Amino acid sequence: MVLLNEFHKENPSAHWLKIPVAAYQFIWSQAQVEKNPQLQMHLLGALWESKSLWKDSIPTLKVPQLGQLLIESCIGAIKVEIAAPDDFAARGHQAVEFLEVAAFIGSRLKLLGLISPAISDLISFAKALQTSRAPHWAKSICEILAWIAYQQVKPGNTPIITDINLQELLDVTQGVLGRFESEPGAPAPEEAFKVLITFENLLKKEKTSDAEYYKRLGESHQRRAEQSKFPGWIVGDRSE
């Protein structure tokens, strides 16, 4: 997960090596008072990506402290995107990007509990995206939340996604899968199907057998194939 632009392909951190420690201290001081959560997130993200360069030189800045504030800024940025009135596709993209960062840092530092205030809003947003022209972002939100739900059972993590949440996310994913199977030009259904099975497994607390998994996946692809036929085509006949 790269939060910074890759200016140098061989060494993405090369452009940071020339920056004095005082610059990192300035970024940190600005990030702490920044009121725009999206801008704050990018300032903190820059510090996170470059932490190997400053962590031994700024005793007042600790990685866990930075990580906590970064997650909190991501949650604030997600809430801004969800509340915005403009394009669903752009908002979905940004919300997924911020959620990915929060989930990654939260898992690394065992701070997934900090994502809890956004769970309800994210599920509601995924429901809206599922019926919009950008259902693929609903799939992405569900996918990340499914990953968090698996991570939360590990020692040290706080459970933040309930069975009620899982059922809601399962329903959203089922809706996305239906659109992927039936709409021309939609993404292939396999990724949404994987997320659907993940929620089913989490709810029933047992793994779907490989035989059942591939049987249902084949049926999903068959439904997609039937919907993808050109007008006038029938099974086994491609004449007009």
Residue pairs with C-beta under 8 A, 6 or more apart in sequence:
1 100
1 101
1 104
2 12
2 49
3 42
3 45
3 46
3 48
3 49
3 101
4 12
4 16
4 45
4 46
4 49
4 50
6 12
7 14
7 15
8 14
8 15
13 49
13 50
13 52
13 53
16 50
16 53
17 53
19 53
21 54
21 57
21 58
24 47
24 50
24 53
24 54
24 57
24 58
24 61
25 58
25 61
27 43
27 46
27 47
28 47
28 58
28 61
28 66
30 43
31 40
31 43
31 44
31 47
31 69
32 69
34 40
34 43
37 73
37 74
37 75
37 76
37 77
37 79
37 80
38 77
38 80
38 94
40 69
40 73
40 76
40 77
41 70
41 73
41 74
41 76
41 77
41 98
41 101
44 66
44 69
44 70
44 73
45 70
45 101
47 54
47 61
47 66
48 66
48 67
48 70
48 105
51 63
51 66
54 61
55 61
55 63
63 109
64 109
64 111
67 105
67 108
67 109
67 111
68 109
68 111
68 114
70 101
70 102
70 105
71 101
71 102
71 105
71 106
71 111
71 114
71 115
72 114
74 98
74 99
74 101
74 102
74 105
75 98
75 102
75 114
75 115
75 117
75 118
77 94
77 98
78 95
78 98
78 99
78 102
78 118
78 121
78 122
79 118
79 121
81 91
81 94
81 95
81 98
82 91
82 95
82 121
82 122
82 124
82 125
84 91
88 128
88 129
88 132
88 133
88 134
88 137
89 132
89 133
89 134
89 137
92 125
92 129
92 132
92 134
92 136
92 137
92 138
92 140
92 141
93 137
95 122
95 125
95 137
95 141
96 137
96 140
96 141
96 144
99 115
99 118
99 122
99 141
99 144
100 144
102 114
102 115
102 118
103 112
103 115
103 144
103 147
103 148
103 151
105 111
106 112
106 113
106 114
106 115
106 148
107 148
107 151
107 157
110 156
110 157
112 148
112 151
112 152
112 157
112 158
112 160
113 157
113 158
113 160
115 148
115 160
116 158
116 160
119 145
119 160
119 161
119 165
122 141
122 145
123 145
123 165
123 168
123 169
123 172
125 141
126 138
126 141
126 142
126 169
126 172
127 138
127 168
127 172
129 135
129 137
129 138
129 141
130 138
130 172
130 175
130 176
130 179
131 175
132 138
135 175
135 176
135 179
135 180
135 186
136 176
136 187
138 172
138 173
138 175
138 176
139 173
139 176
139 180
139 187
139 191
139 192
139 195
142 169
142 172
142 173
142 176
142 195
142 199
143 191
143 195
145 161
145 165
145 169
146 169
146 195
146 198
146 199
146 202
148 160
148 161
149 161
149 165
149 166
149 202
150 198
150 202
151 157
152 158
152 159
152 160
152 161
153 159
161 169
163 203
166 199
166 202
166 203
167 199
167 203
169 199
170 196
170 199
170 200
170 203
173 192
173 195
173 196
173 199
174 196
176 192
177 189
177 192
177 193
177 196
177 220
179 186
180 186
180 187
180 188
180 189
180 192
180 224
181 189
181 220
181 223
181 224
181 227
182 223
182 224
182 227
183 227
184 227
184 228
188 224
189 220
189 221
189 223
189 224
190 217
190 220
190 221
193 216
193 217
193 220
197 208
197 213
197 216
200 208
201 207
201 208
226 235
232 239
232 240
233 239
233 240
